[in-house]
Amino acid sequence: MQGWVKLYRELLEKPIWLLSTAGQRSVLIAVLMLANHSAKKWEWQGKPFEVQPGQFITSLPSLAEKSGKGTTVQMVRGSLARFSKLGFLTDQSTGSGRLITVVNWGIYQGEENRTTDQSTDGQQTNNRPTTPNKNDKNVKKKEEAATPSEIHYKKILDLLNERADREFKNVKGNRDLIRSRIKEGYTEHDLALVIVYKCKEWKGDSQMEQYLRPTTLFGSSKNFSKYLDAARLAQRKQQRQDTSEPPVLTPEEGSARQADYMARLEKQYVKGDESNE
């Protein structure tokens, strides 16, 4: 295997690194090293299948071996489950192998990023896992691009307005709510998942539709965590049902716009007993 991946210094400050064990970090690095940089054709589940950038097909024993000495299959299984919960990857398992997809691969590792150190609008997100280890000038530039001031507030609020048929403004109060969740380690993609999930669940409900607002969706860390867990659970249920056609996540699905993926869950949502306020 040839080539390289970018590993950024900001990773040291993220929960996926700070709160991981040494074994989980080994698995994390192995996943990044094994992900494809370009599309490749495989046979998966007995059918031709094109693996997209950021994806690879493997098995638990193979990934354990690639992760280094002392890494067990159980450690790999637990690591993948944790990384999936954090929104770093998706993991689909069948009898013929596992399809691992690194979320946001195109934003941080895409081809267009190999020849320039300039940040694009799609890359300037606070959940950016890294800053290239080039020189002090470039490091400073990237760190500044990842500050909360560069959060895409308007895109997040536009998505909520579109899905909920509302007209929330890009004002300080709404920005503060979004920034609070980002500072806790959540990503813009997480906020988008919650928006789409709760809009599917509450829109049209005369009692619940009024809660499709920033203060409810983003105002409480506890409630936001519960909403996000429910959205991810619905996503995993859908993926398990799609065993005949493995999901192909494009690089663009790493941004807030990729929330359209959740539209496939329209008939799969089940109301839980969670508190809404």
N, C-alpha and C positions, 0 to 999 in steps of 0.2 A: 504494500500500500504506500502510495506516494502523496506528496502535497502537504499542506499545513492548515491549521485552523487558528483563528485569533482568540487569544485569551486576555481578557481585560482586567486591569487592576481593581476596578470597582466591584468585581466579583467578591473580593475579600470582605466587602461591607454588606453583602446581601445575605438574607436568612438561609438561602439554599446552600451557602458555604459556611456561614458562621455557626449554624445549628446542625450541621451534618457531622457525622463521625468520619474518621480517616478512611474507613472502608467505603462509605457513601461517596466521599469526594473522589476516590479512585474510580468508582463506577461512573460518576459524572464526567470525569475527564475522558474515560474510555468511550462513552456515548458520543461525545463531541468528536473524538478522533475517528469513530467508525461511520458517522453520518456521511452520506454521499454529497459531494459538491455539485454533481450534475446528474441528470436523469439516467437511469440504467434499467434494462429490461430483465425481469426475473420470471420464474414460474412460481406462483404462490397459490396455495390451495388448489393445485392442479390446473391452474389457468394462467395464461400470459399476464404479466402485471409489470407496469413501469414504476419503479421506485423513484420518487421525486427528490430534489435536493433537500437535505435535512432528514431524510428517511433512511432506514436500513432494516434488513430482515436478519434476525439472529435467533439464538436460543439462550436459555438461562445458563447452561453449562458453558457455551461459547463466550458469552459476555463475562462470566465469572473468570474464565481463563484470560481474557483480554484485559481484565481489570487488575491483574497482578497477583502475586503470591499471597496466599492467605484469604483471598476472596472466595466466599462460598456461594452456592446457588441461593441459599436462603438470604444472604446479605444482598445479593443482586435483586431478588424478588422484593425485599423490603425497600430497597433504594428506589426501584422503579415506581413502587406504589407512592412513596413520598414525593418524588419528583413530579408524578402525575397530579397529585393533590396540589402542589405548588404551581401548577400550570406550566412547568418547564417542558414537559413532553406528554405525548399520548402513547399508550401501550396497548396494542391489540394482540391477543393471544389466541391461537388455534392449535389443532393437533399437528400442523405442518410448520410451525414456527411463530415468531413474534415480529410484528411490524412496529418499530419504534419511530416516532415522528418528533423531532425537536421543534417545538413551537417557536415562532419568530426567527427561524434559521435565516430566512432571506434578508431580514433587517440587519442582523449582526454578522453573518458569515457569507452573504451573497456575493456573486461575481463582481457586482459593481463596486463593492467595497475593497477589492484587492488592489485597485490602482489609484485610490485616492484616500486621503485622510480627512476630507471635508465631510461634515455631517449633512445629511439630507433631512428634509422635513419629516419624512417617515422614520428617521432614526433618532430624532431628538426627543426621546421619552425618558422619563425618570426611572423606569424599570430596566433601562439598558444594563446588561450584566457586566459590561466591561469598558475599559479605556485602553487603547493599544499601547503596548510597551515599546514606543519608538524613541522619543526624547522628551525632555521636560516641556518644551513648547507645545508639542502635540498633545501630551498628557493633559496640560492645563486646558487646552482648547476643548478636549473631549469631556473633561470633568465639568466645565462650565456649561456644555451642551446638555448635561444630564441633570441640572439643577431643577427644583420644582417649578421655577419660573417658566420652564419650557414644556410643561405638561400641556397636552392638547385639550384644554378645557372646552373650547368651542366644538370640537369634534365629538366629545363625549356628550355635551348638552344637545348638540344637533341630533345625535342618535336617539337620545331620550325623547326629544320633541317629535321626531319622525315616528317612533314606535308608539308613543303615548298620545299623539295628536295634541301636544301642549306647546307652549311658547315660553319656556324658561329662558331667562336672559343670562348672558355671560357676565354676571356681576360678582362682586367680591364674596358675598355670602355663599353662593354656589361653588365658587372656586375654592373657598376655604374647606368646604366639605370634601371635595375631590382631593385636594392636597393632603388632607388628614389621612385619608385611606392610602394614598401613595406613600406617605412617610412611614406607614406601618409595614410597608413591604409589598403591598398589593400592586398590581400592574393595571395599566389602562385597559388591557385585554380583559382582566378580571372585572373591571367596572362595566365593560361592554357586555360581558356574559350575564351579569346580574340584570342589566337593563333589559336585554332581550328576553331573558327567562321570566322576569316578573311582569313584563308587558304581556307576554303570552298567557300568563296565569291570571292577571288581574284585570286586563283591559276587557270592558264589556260587563264586568261585575259591578253592579250599582253601588255596592258597599265598599269594595276594595279599590276601584279605579281611582278614587281620590288620593290614594297613597302612592301613586306613580309620580313621585316628586323627589328632588334631590335630598330634602331633609329626611325622608323615610328611607330611601335606598342607600344613601351614603352617610347619613347623620350619626348612626350608631355602629361602632366597630363590631359589637357582638352580633347585631342583626345582619350586618353586611356579610360577616363570616358565614352565618347560617344560610343566607341567600345564595352565596357563592358555592357552598358545599352542595346545595340542592341542584344548582345549575350544572355543576360538574357531574353529579350522580346521574342526572337525566342524559347528559352527553355520553357517559360511559354505557348507559343502558342502550342508547341508540346504536353505539358502535358495536356492541355485542350482537345486536339484531342484524347488523349489516355484514354477516360473515360471508355471504356470497360475493360481496363486492367491497373489498377493503377501502376505507376512506383515503382519498388522496388530498392532502392538505397543501395548498400552494403557499409560496412564501408570503404572499399578500395577506394570507389569513392570520398573520401574526399581529396585524394592526387592529385598531378598534373596528375597522370596516369588516373584518372577518366574522363579526358577530352574526352575519347572515347565515353562517353555518348552523346556528342554533334554530333557524327557521324550520329545519328538518324535524325538529322535535315537537312541532305544533300539536300533534295528537298524542304525545307521549307524556306530557306533564301531568303530574298528580299532585294535588294540593296536599301539603303537609300540615302539621299541627303547630308550626313555628309561630312565634309571636311577631306581629307586624309593626309593633311600635316599641 
